[in-house]
Amino acid sequence: MAGRKWTQTSRVREGRPYPLGATWDGLGVNFALYSRHATKVELCLFDMRGREIERVALPEYTDEIWHGYLPDARPGQRYGYRVHGPYAPEAGHRFNPNKLLLDPYAKQIVGEVKWAPHLFGYTLGHRDLDRSFDRRDSAAYVPKCAVIDPAYTWGAEQSPCTPWDRTVIYEAHVRGFTMQHPDVPLIERGTFSALRHDAVVDHLKHLGVTAIELLPVHAYVDDQHLLEKGLRNYWGYNTLCFFAPQPRYLSQGIVSEFKQMVARLHDAGMEVILDVVYNHTAEGNELGPTLSFKGIDNASYYRLAEDRRYYINDTGTGNTFDLTNAGALRMVMDSLRYWVTEMHVDGFRFDLATILGRERHGFDPSGSFLDAVRQDPVLSQVKLIAEPWDIGPGGYQLGNFAPGWAEWNDRYRDTVRGLWRGDGGQLPGFAARFTGSADLFDHHGRRPAASVNFITAHDGFTLHDLVSYADKHNMANGEGNRDGHSHNLSCNHGVEGETDDEAIIALRARQMRNLLATLLLSQGTPMLLAGDEFGHSQQGNNNPYCQDNPLSWIDWERAAQPRAQAQAAFVRRVLQLRRRYALLRRNRFLHEGSDSEAGVGDIRWMRPDGGAMAPEDWHDGERRALTIVLDGRGPDSDLHVPARHLSLALLLNAGHETVAFTVGDDALQFRRVLVQTPEEALEMDAEGNWLMPPHSLCLLAASTS
């Protein structure tokens, strides 16, 4: 194939350098590809059976962009690129025209990677490793790009534009959430079409979440070593193309299926947030395959070490995207804008976001990418969520992102887990986390909502497993249980895993309610993991990244059982309270001191006996009970709006003994139970105390005159 003489039959014109990618204008298709160091770019056309039928040399090179226009091309046309240039790994160049390359701007990918030695730019097994040169054609083993017609009738669709202080995020996996849903047609399960099914949408809406955050939906690769074990890259953190949706999520084989899902969710009042992976690609290190960026312009797209043969690996995946390069930065910005303007998504969660702000000198909250997003008139208006860490130098940056960003708060996760496990000395940290982590976010006008609070996420134990397993059980991953975190702050409450002991089952259920209530009553933006409302279990696996099977899929049959339904009803109840009472979602940080006009503070911290928490109380490592009073008589903003005439008191007993709580004064009489985690109804005793059993929580309300 490599030595074949190709005859050009398609008409070709100069075309335009912008927009990048393959653009159908109603008359033909413009092709444009960025490569600073290439010497020649060939557009390869394929028929519907995947056979290469023609190669067209792009005729023009403008501002580092190769381009040409094919008036005879139409939507549906399959294509790829072969890019010529130096093969000089020591200089950072890995051009090999024998390798078919995916367009970084491709809007649709057809097929999947088929692992073979042909995919590598060098000869596998050669003594010179990646300094060797492989001449085998890879076209038969890589998916093809497809030209699309972006036209879609959105009708009256519009984004809910939910304010941050009212946002409740639900993290879900496209496949895992619907693969076992009995009301979804078999052909649609595990796809975007399933997520617009009435039964699925109604569950989310009835639960009370306002946004669904989808694990990566960009086209990604199944790692070879996983396929050899009979496993798959389930989570999708191995991106191949940043514009195209994952092919296996398209039941209809058309990109507009994603738009149909978005329109349906928007109609139900829910936003769509995408988990995106712009920190690395699926091409690995110097020994990885040549699929796209590596063969288009390796030296421009990747951060290279001082010895340019090697990659900087701040991601742990072999390579790191270089957002200090204008071409790479432009691609990422264009991708984000595409998903907002064309696909109508409402925000993004950025995987390993510290990398996106890392300049040559280290992390910079005013780095190229972060500043570009902050000033962008489109992207600055959507929800931006950072995972504020990576494994590179200075990688942990919680609280240090620029205004306009929210951040995953792992300190919240660990503190709340430790508290309810019964660990000592947790109250000071809990006080900071419960009130929106002002120590981390109260600067530059950032609000409590900048703290995305979570107990569980896709990475780690589910809520059920958090209270059922003391240790991880990842043997199914085929790595001898060496993968995944060992520091889980979990507790099995006497038995590892499933049990028939009703007392343990009841305690675990109460602990799950405690954790859920704490999350949903805290200041900040709560994030639920899909299935936690039912008590979904992964059998103690805290790293199921490769488990595309019932281990990870939501068990909707189990979710229909009485215990599961009771837990879901509890979540609905607490979220109703969060919507109803603005005190639980303040748009400014809480302050303990008195307000100058109202004469009251936002919050009071009290011992169970009713006295104010003194410094020695906070430093008492054995203290596990606390009363938190949210005073509704104070203003919610500097406009000093009228008081709400309602105050709330949260009684928290994370210890192992029953505790009597005295709460209230002459002005505030807390007599109404809004929500509680104990099974038995709580009542005041004759002395006016509330008896709180071990491991329990209660929210009380008091009206004020």
Helices and strands as residue ranges (DSSP letters): E 21-24, E 29-34, E 40-46, E 52-57, E 60-62, E 65-70, E 78-84, E 87-88, G 89-91, E 93-94, E 109-110, G 117-119, G 129-131, G 139-141, E 144-146, G 164-166, E 169-172, H 174-178, G 186-188, H 192-195, H 198-207, E 211-214, E 218-220, H 224-228, E 239-245, G 247-249, H 256-267, E 271-276, H 293-301, H 326-341, E 347-350, G 353-357, E 358-359, E 362-363, H 368-375, G 379-381, E 383-386, E 406-409, H 410-421, H 427-434, H 438-441, G 448-450, E 451-454, H 463-466, G 475-477, H 502-521, E 525-529, H 556-559, H 562-580, G 582-585, E 603-606, H 615-618, E 625-630, E 646-653, E 659-661, E 672-676, E 690-692, E 696-703
